[in-house]
Structures are given as C-alpha cells and as structure tokens.
Amino acid sequence: MTVGIGAICSSEDDPSVIVAADRMVTVGQSGGVEYEDTSAKIEPIVQTDQLSAAMVGSGSTVMIDSIADTARQLAAANDVVEAEGARELMLTAYKHHVQETISNNVLSPLGYELEDLKDDEVEIPVEMQRIVLEQSMEYRKKFSDQVQILLAVTSDSKSRLYLIAGNDYTDFTDIGYGVIGSGTQSARLTFIRREYDSACDFPECIFTVVEAKSQAEERQGVGQDMDMIEVTQNGIREFDEDEITELRGKLGDIKEAENEARENVITNWDTT
C-alpha cells in the first residue's frame, strides 16, 4: 500500500519531473501490519551528463528493489543517452523478474526450467503444457496487478514519464502526470481539479504534487511521511525535510486563502 506521484514541469531551458512518495510498508495481505519505513521508495536509476532517470514503485518492496537493482546493472552495462533507452531498460528489468517469478513458482515445482520451453529436444506432455500455460498467465497477471513502476526521465531538454506494468508501458508524457498505488484516486483527483497538464510550470507542478500527496494521505495504506525529488537533465536533486515542511506550510496558506475567498463570495452574494 503506497502512493507514488510523478509530474512534468514545463520549461524550455530546464525541464524536469517532480517525483514524490510516502514510506508506508504493508507486511502481509489485507489486514496486514502497516508501518512507516526508514528508507525512501524513490530510486535513482541513471545519472549521466546526458540523462537522469528515477523510479518509484508500488507493490512488493522486495520485488521493486530487485527490479531497481537489475535496471541499474543494465544501465551500467549500456550507454543510455535517450529517454526511450531508459524506458526499454526498465521494461527489460521488469520482464526479467516476471519470468523469474514464473520460473520459480510454476516451472521449478514441475521439474522444468525456462530454457526447456525453448528447447525442441525437451518433450513436455500436452497436459503439462496446459498447466504451465494457465499458471504462467495467472502469475503474470498477479505480478502486473501487484507491481507497478513509475519512471521519470529527463534528457535532450525534455522530460518524460512512463508507467511500467504488465510487460508493457504507458506514456504519461502528454498527460503530464502519473500516479500509482492505493492513494491513486485521491491524488489523481487533485491533478484533474487543478486541470494539470504537461504545460504547467515549476511552481504549479511542485505545489500540485504536494497537494496530491496530502490528499492521498486520507486513504488507508498511505503514509504521512513524504520523499520528493526533482529529475533534471543535469542530475537528481532530493528535497530535504525542511524544504518539504516549508512546502506543506505554503500549501496550507494556499488552502486558507482559497477558503477565505469562497467565504467572501458566499457572504457578499446578493440574492435579491
């Protein structure tokens, strides 16, 4: 249970993506134990002179950490200079762990390995093939439903935002924002209410993200703590605790001013 938020800040000179997340961890299934972890859920993936990328995931923290580690290993072994390259790298890492999950939970108990499915010399009975196919599809769907990745990338003077799930990706760049986790509905409503899109500037971006995270905290399973970063072409900047506290305070001022304006309009409304 969590919330992960990404929003693109429009700027011709210095575009970026603001990424925010809580620290809530749920141990066990529904009704499990929830607690605020000491570690941030936002993971840097690539930082070069040409590109920066970071991710936040929802679902199994162990699996998400493993996907992030695999993605970093792939990044270290390949020259990633474009956003599409970072996206494909993350998609490859995601698919690798889907296959590993199927291999460990479906094939190994039946006495097979993933390579056996590709080997013409290995004969697999028809009934066994049916069982493998059905269980593989079941685990693939379960993995897709339980593990989602929000990937923020800035390169070539442009920022991009992708959702990685179900062995595929969804491009949120034109929409301008993306949300994952149990707090999705509340956070997304904030962006809709603010009519947010990829043309919004940095101040609008950062306060909408903070507001969306605050709204998501009303949902069960979303923690009060918040980590936030800015992904730029020149690197990844982490907001410190004082900055986040100040932003929350400013958001409170904005809400107070909005409430005051509403009350004034209602009070001064001439019904005659």
N, C-alpha and C positions, 0 to 999 in steps of 0.2 A: 504494500500500500504506500503510495507516494504521490508526488506531483513533480513533473519536470516541465519547464517552460522555456521556449526559445522565441525571440522576436528580432526581426531585422530592423536596423536603424539606417534610414536612408541618408546618404551623404556622398556627393561626388568625389570629395577629397579623401575622406576617411570612413568608409562604410564599415559596419560591424554587426555582430549579433550578440544580444544580451541573453545569457542563459541563467536560469535560476532553478533551485530545487530545495526540497526540505531534506531532513535527515532521518525521517521516520523509517523504522525497520519493523516488519512483522514476522515473528517466528511462528511457524505452523500455518495451517489453513484458516478458514473463517473462525473467528473467536480465539485466534492465537494471541500471543503476547506481543505488545507493541512497545517500542522504546525509541528514544532519540539517540542515534549513533554518534560517535565522536568523529567519524570520517565523513567527508563530503561525497556526494553521489556524482558530482560533476568530474569527468575525467578528461585531461588533455590527451590528445591522440597524436597530433603532428604540430611541430613548430619549426618552420624553416624561414629563410629570407623571403620566400615567395608565397607561403601559405601557412595558415593556422587552422586547426580543427580541434573541436572538443565535443564530447558526448555526455548525455545523461540518459540513464535507463530506468525502466520500471519493470518490476518482476523480481525474480530470484537475484539477490545481491551477489551470490557466489557466481552464478552464470554470467551476470553482467560484467563483473570484474574479469572473468575469464575471457569474455569477448573483447573487452578493452585491452587486455594484455596481448591477445592474438593480433588485434588491429595495430598495436604499437610495434610488435615484432615485424609485421608485414610492412609497416611504414619505414622501419629501419632498414629493411632489405630492398626497398624500392624507392625510386626517386619520384616522389609525389609532388607535382607542381600545379595541378589543376584541381578544382573542386570535384569534378567528375571522378578523378582518380581517387580522391579521399573517400568519396561515396562508394565506389566499387571495392575499395579496400575494406571498408566497414561491412559491406554486404558479403564479401568473401569470408570475413571473420564470423559473421552471423551464421552463414550457411555451414561453415565448418563445425560449429557447435551444435547445429541442428542434426547434422549427420552423425556426430559423435554421440549425441543423445540417443538417436535411433539405434546406432550400433551397440551401445551399452545396454539398452533396455529391451531391444527387440531381437537383434541378431545373435548377440553373445549367448543369451539364455537358450537359444535354439541350436547353438553349436556352429554358428556361421560368423563370417567376418564381412565387412563391406566389400572387400575385394572379390569375394566369392560370387557376388551378384553380377560382376563384370567378367568373370572367368567362364568361358564356354565349356571348359573341361569339368567344371563343378556342376553336377546334376542335382537340382533341387526339385523334389516332388511337387506336383501341381498343387496339392492341398497345402503344402508348406509355403509355397509361393503366395497363395491366397492369404494365409495367416500373416506372413511377413508384410504383404502389401497393406492389409487392413490395419495392423498395429502400427506400421510406419506412418500411415496417414493420420492415425489417431494421435501419435506423439508429435508429428509435425504441426498439427492444428493446436495441440495443447501448448507447444513451445511458442507458436505465433501469438496465441492469446495471452500468454503469461510473460513474455519477454519482448519489450519494445525499446527501440533506441531512437533518440532524437539527436541528430548530428548537425552541428553548426560549423560552417566553413567560410572563411574569408580569403580570397585570392583574386589576383587580376583586377583589383579595385572594385570587387563585387562580393557581396555576401550571399550565402545560400543556406537553406535549412531543409533537412530531409528527415523523414520518418523511415526507419528500417524495421520491417516486421514481415513475417510470413515469407521469407526468402525473396522479398522484393522491396521496393522503396516507393515512397510517395514524396513528391517535390512540393514543399510548402513555400517555396521562394516567392511566388507571385502573391499568395495569400498574405505573406509577411509574418506569420506566427504559427507556432505549433505547440500542442500540449499533450502530455501523456500522463497516465497514472489515474488513481482513484479520484483525484481532485480535478479531472479534466473538465467536467461540465461547468463547475463554478468558475474556473479560470477562463474557459473559453467564452462564457457569457460576458466577462469583463471586456475582452477584446471586441466582441460583437457590439456591446453597448457603446464602446468608445469609437466604433467604426474604424478600427485599426486596419492598416494595410502597409505594404512594403514602402510606401512613400512617406511614412511618418518619420519625423526627425528624432535625434537622440533624446532630448528631454521627454518628449511624448512617449518614446519607446521605454525608457527606463522607469518612468512612473506607472505606465500601464502594466509592466511586468511585476513591479512591486505590489500594485493593487490586485493583480490577478492571483499572485501568490497569497496575499492576505485573504482574498475571498475563498481560495481553495482550502484554507485552514479550517473553514467551517465544516468541511466534510470529514467523516470518520476515516482515520488512517493517514491523514495528512498532518505532518509535524509543524510546530511553531517556528523552529529554527530555520534559517534561510542562508544558503550559499549563493553567491552570484558572481558571474564573470563576464568580461567583455572579450569577444573573439575578434581581433583585428588582423589585418594582413601582417602587421609588424609583431604580433605576438598575442599572448593571452594574459589579460590583467584580471586579478582577483580583487573584488571589493572587500575591504576589511570590515570588521564588526562595527566600528564607529561610523563608517560610511553608510552601512545598511541601517543602523539605528537612526541616523540623520534622515535618510530617505523615507523611512517609516514615519518619522515625525512630520516631515513635509507633506506626506500623503494625508496624515491626519488633519493638517492645516487646510489642504485642498477640500477634503470632505466637509470640514466645518464651514468653509466659505460657501460651498455648494448648498449645504443645509440652510445657511443664513439667507442666501439668495432666494431659495424656494419659499422660506417662511415670509420673506418680504413681499414676494409676488402674491402669495395667498392672502396676507394681511391687507395689502393695498388693493386687492381685487374689488372693483366696483361692480356689484351685482345688480345695480339699478338700471 
